[in-house]
């Protein structure tokens, strides 16, 4: 089904199962089908919702870069919930979707039952922030001029994607095939409007420290540009837990679906039982051993 946003962009939305809602938000390299292993598992007892972000068919593809931004990504997620008549949901995002999940909690914490922020952090280190923005603009140009079919052959073999290819060649090939079907201009606009302009985590430190939504941060240990940002979120989000998956790259939910699903299921269960709380104040991070 389609829902309309407040700026009159149509988003394609899919919903499976019944129960407490989970909203899944896909990564830049994914699409509406990227969460299949999670929907197959969680729709047995939850209402699982996924949607194609603007710029990703079958959703609309605005032609102006001003129609794409980090805040707009949050407003689109809220529009999906509003269009389905859902007041609150667990929000799960990977990479670009992980940024959207974090910002969802900052913009509309009252609408989030919990947040799962997986594989998020590219461009968040001050030492490589400028490099990331430069690379993002180059990637946008490559999608626009070479086309997704051709450039996807390069993008799908990034340093944090090859782990997926090594472990699961068929799963990786399906990911690469979906990437090749991206709309070239939609991908370019998304990279220019969202990735290249979004704020780094440290620029949001005051807001992050005040956000108390239960949060699970997940990152692969070979997703190098997300490791430190993951630790940063663990340090500054009051109700965050951090899971690091060994020998794992960026595409966490597809590369290691069983681990991902097990961690997510345990997290949701603890949240729903009121057991996932802010950090115990006695767990003072400056203390090594107690002496008195």
ABEGO torsion letter per residue (X at the ends): XBBBBAAGBBBBBBBBEBEBBBBBBBBAABBAAAAAAAAAAAAAABBBBBBBBBGBOABBBBABAAABBAAAAAAAAAAAAAAAGBABBBBBBBEAAAAAAAAAAAABAAABABBBBBGBGBGABAAAAAAAAAAAAAAAAAAAAAEAAAAAAAAAABAAAAAAAAABAAAAAAAAAAAAABBAAAAAAAAAAAAAABBBAAAAAAAAAABABBBBBBBBAABAAAAAAAAAAAAABAABBBBBBBGBBABAAAABAAAAAAAAAAAAAAAAAGABBBBBAABBAABABBAX
